[in-house]
Amino acid sequence: MRFAIAGGTGMTGTHVEAVARGRGHEVVLLSRGGGVDLVSGAGLDGRLDGVDTVIDVSNITTPKPEVSVSFFAGATTHLLAAERAAGVSHHLALTIVNADAAPDGYYAGKLAQERLIAEGDVPWTIQRTTQFHEYAAMMYHRTHAGAHVAPTGRVQPVSLHEVATLLVDLAEGEPVGRATDFGGPREESLADIVRRYARAIGHHGPLPAIDMPGTLGRAFRSGALLPGPEARLGTQTFTQWLDALPDA
């Protein structure tokens, strides 16, 4: 099969590409480095010719809802238009488990993305997952008033490789609409995994716990972003992921 991966050179996209190529699929990468601007649609003409499935794992890092909505709505609108023109039969997007519980900030863009896909006329699959194990690293490398901190919350982190494998499984099949949620094998304390990551890479200074503000912080603390009992669960634990880090 021929897949196009939107955001194919990013953290998630590189995993998806590796899995897809490992199974013998042809892959088209849609990224700025390859001359494609998803938000404006520049460079998309002709890039989806012969593509069976578009796998959208494009991303932006921002806490601002207007920036997130602009990115995800723009990218989705232009991808769907290009897919219609090229006759693509399946649009597959990666989003976040229970994003509705924190419909502000970054998550506002993911919800806008989902709405556009569901309202569009390209057959679709939306796969929601929990935060990746790498979320601990992302939280550590963000600073609060110039210092590293450990945000509080309840998370159930999942292996990025397992997510990529699931996305390729779905891309090989027929569109299913909302796929079953996918999460990690066990619940963890967000502050704890941030501290464990920090220690693993050699940080020995203080990491005070802080509550993230707004709806996202409340959702994390309440457990509203955890997968439900019907979710599929991966197998790699955070400890296993941490043990496999090159610097751990």
MORAWO-V587271 format. One record per residue. N is the residue number from 1. RES is the residue in one small letter. PSI is psi in degrees with one decimal (NA if undefined). OMEGA is omega in whole degrees, -180 to 180 (none if undefined). D_LAST is the distance of its C-alpha to the last C-alpha in Angstrom with 1 decimal. Layout:
# MORAWO-V587271
n/res/psi/omega/d_last
N/RES/PSI/OMEGA/D_LAST
N/RES/PSI/OMEGA/D_LAST
This chain:
# MORAWO-V587271
n/res/psi/omega/d_last
1/m/163.2/179/37.7
2/r/118.2/-179/37.2
3/f/144.1/167/34.6
4/a/130.5/-179/34.1
5/i/109.8/176/30.7
6/a/124.5/-171/31.2
7/g/30.2/-171/28.1
8/g/-15.7/179/27.2
9/t/3.0/179/25.1
10/g/-177.2/-176/22.9
11/m/-48.6/-180/19.5
12/t/-42.0/-177/21.4
13/g/-37.5/-180/24.1
14/t/-34.7/176/22.1
15/h/-43.2/179/20.9
16/v/-42.9/179/24.5
17/e/-44.9/-178/25.9
18/a/-43.0/179/23.8
19/v/-45.6/-178/24.9
20/a/-47.6/-180/28.5
21/r/-34.0/178/28.9
22/g/-23.5/178/27.5
23/r/4.5/176/30.4
24/g/11.7/179/32.9
25/h/152.4/173/33.6
26/e/137.2/-174/34.7
27/v/133.1/172/32.6
28/v/124.3/180/33.9
29/l/128.5/178/31.4
30/l/105.7/-178/32.8
31/s/163.8/179/31.1
32/r/-38.1/179/32.4
33/g/-24.9/178/31.2
34/g/12.3/176/33.5
35/g/14.2/-180/36.4
36/v/125.1/173/36.2
37/d/105.1/-175/36.3
38/l/-35.5/-175/36.0
39/v/-39.1/179/37.3
40/s/-18.1/-176/40.5
41/g/-3.2/-178/40.8
42/a/132.8/177/41.3
43/g/-2.2/-179/40.6
44/l/-24.6/-177/40.6
45/d/122.5/177/44.2
46/g/-11.3/-176/44.2
47/r/-18.2/-177/40.4
48/l/8.9/179/40.7
49/d/127.3/179/43.6
50/g/3.2/-179/43.1
51/v/134.5/177/40.0
52/d/-46.3/-176/39.9
53/t/134.1/169/37.0
54/v/124.7/177/35.4
55/i/110.8/-175/31.8
56/d/104.8/174/31.2
57/v/23.8/178/27.5
58/s/154.7/-174/28.5
59/n/158.9/172/27.0
60/i/145.1/179/27.5
61/t/109.9/-180/25.5
62/t/143.6/172/28.2
63/p/-1.7/-174/29.3
64/k/121.9/-177/32.9
65/p/-37.3/-178/34.9
66/e/-34.1/178/37.3
67/v/-43.4/-180/34.7
68/s/-45.8/180/33.0
69/v/-42.8/179/36.3
70/s/-43.5/-179/37.6
71/f/-56.2/-173/34.6
72/f/-37.0/178/34.4
73/a/-42.4/179/38.2
74/g/-47.2/-180/38.9
75/a/-44.5/-178/36.4
76/t/-43.6/180/37.7
77/t/-45.3/-178/41.3
78/h/-35.6/176/41.1
79/l/-46.6/-178/39.1
80/l/-39.4/179/41.6
81/a/-43.4/180/44.6
82/a/-34.3/178/43.3
83/e/-42.0/177/42.7
84/r/-43.5/-178/46.2
85/a/-33.3/-176/47.6
86/a/-6.5/-179/45.8
87/g/27.8/177/46.4
88/v/136.3/-172/42.8
89/s/-0.1/-176/43.0
90/h/124.0/174/39.6
91/h/121.6/-177/37.5
92/l/124.6/-178/34.1
93/a/143.7/177/32.1
94/l/124.5/176/28.7
95/t/-160.9/-165/29.1
96/i/135.0/178/27.8
97/v/128.0/174/28.7
98/n/34.4/177/31.4
99/a/-26.2/180/31.4
100/d/-22.1/-178/35.0
101/a/-12.6/179/33.9
102/a/66.0/-170/32.7
103/p/42.5/-179/35.2
104/d/175.8/177/34.5
105/g/-139.9/-180/32.2
106/y/-39.1/-175/29.9
107/y/-23.6/178/31.0
108/a/-37.0/178/34.6
109/g/-38.8/179/33.9
110/k/-36.7/178/32.4
111/l/-37.8/176/35.5
112/a/-40.2/177/37.8
113/q/-47.7/-179/36.1
114/e/-42.0/-179/36.8
115/r/-44.3/-179/40.4
116/l/-40.0/179/41.2
117/i/-47.6/-177/39.9
118/a/-30.1/-180/41.8
119/e/-9.8/-177/44.9
120/g/177.4/-177/44.8
121/d/13.4/172/46.7
122/v/126.0/179/43.9
123/p/138.5/-166/42.8
124/w/160.0/169/39.4
125/t/132.8/172/36.3
126/i/123.2/177/34.0
127/q/113.6/175/30.7
128/r/135.3/175/29.2
129/t/165.3/172/25.6
130/t/179.2/179/23.4
131/q/147.2/177/20.6
132/f/163.3/173/17.6
133/h/-33.6/-179/14.1
134/e/-11.3/179/13.6
135/y/-32.9/178/16.2
136/a/-42.0/178/13.9
137/a/-42.3/-180/12.5
138/m/-42.5/179/16.2
139/m/-37.7/179/17.4
140/y/-43.9/-174/15.0
141/h/-13.0/168/16.1
142/r/146.1/179/19.7
143/t/155.4/179/21.4
144/h/113.9/-176/24.4
145/a/37.5/176/26.9
146/g/2.8/-178/24.4
147/a/150.2/174/21.8
148/h/141.0/180/18.7
149/v/168.9/179/19.6
150/a/100.2/-180/18.7
151/p/144.4/179/21.4
152/t/155.4/177/22.9
153/g/170.1/178/23.6
154/r/125.1/-177/23.4
155/v/162.6/177/21.5
156/q/72.8/-168/20.9
157/p/149.6/-173/18.2
158/v/153.8/178/18.5
159/s/128.8/178/16.9
160/l/-37.4/178/17.9
161/h/-39.3/179/18.6
162/e/-36.5/176/20.8
163/v/-45.1/180/22.6
164/a/-41.2/179/23.3
165/t/-42.5/178/24.7
166/l/-41.4/180/26.9
167/l/-40.7/178/28.2
168/v/-38.2/174/29.3
169/d/-47.5/-179/30.9
170/l/-38.7/-180/32.8
171/a/-28.9/179/33.7
172/e/-16.8/-177/35.3
173/g/-170.6/178/37.5
174/e/154.2/176/40.2
175/p/140.1/-177/39.6
176/v/2.7/-175/39.2
177/g/-132.2/178/39.3
178/r/113.3/176/36.8
179/a/163.4/177/34.4
180/t/134.5/179/33.0
181/d/152.0/-178/30.1
182/f/128.9/-179/26.6
183/g/176.4/179/23.8
184/g/173.2/-173/20.7
185/p/-19.3/-177/21.2
186/r/151.9/177/21.0
187/e/143.9/178/21.6
188/e/158.8/169/19.0
189/s/126.0/-179/19.6
190/l/-45.5/179/18.6
191/a/-39.1/-179/18.2
192/d/-45.1/-177/16.0
193/i/-29.9/174/13.4
194/v/-43.8/179/13.6
195/r/-39.5/179/13.0
196/r/-40.2/176/10.0
197/y/-44.8/-179/8.4
198/a/-44.0/179/9.7
199/r/-38.1/-177/8.5
200/a/-29.4/-179/4.8
201/i/10.5/171/5.9
202/g/11.3/177/8.4
203/h/126.3/-179/11.3
204/h/8.6/179/13.7
205/g/-179.8/-180/16.8
206/p/147.5/176/18.8
207/l/80.2/-177/18.1
208/p/142.6/176/21.6
209/a/136.8/176/22.3
210/i/152.0/173/24.8
211/d/124.5/174/26.9
212/m/143.6/-178/27.0
213/p/169.8/169/30.7
214/g/-169.1/-177/33.0
215/t/-33.5/-180/33.2
216/l/-45.0/178/29.6
217/g/-42.6/179/28.5
218/r/-38.8/179/31.1
219/a/-41.7/178/30.2
220/f/-46.7/-176/26.5
221/r/-32.7/-177/27.7
222/s/-14.3/-175/30.5
223/g/10.9/-177/28.4
224/a/-16.6/-179/30.7
225/l/7.2/176/27.9
226/l/151.2/177/26.9
227/p/151.7/179/28.2
228/g/178.1/-177/31.5
229/p/-18.0/-179/32.5
230/e/-6.8/-175/33.6
231/a/150.2/168/30.3
232/r/146.1/-178/28.5
233/l/141.4/175/25.1
234/g/-172.4/-175/22.1
235/t/-29.0/-176/20.1
236/q/124.5/178/16.4
237/t/166.7/177/15.1
238/f/-38.7/179/12.6
239/t/-42.8/178/10.8
240/q/-41.1/177/10.9
241/w/-44.8/-178/9.8
242/l/-41.5/180/6.7
243/d/-25.4/-178/6.0
244/a/-5.4/179/7.0
245/l/139.3/-179/5.1
246/p/-35.2/-177/5.7
247/d/2.4/-176/3.8
248/a/NA/none/0.0
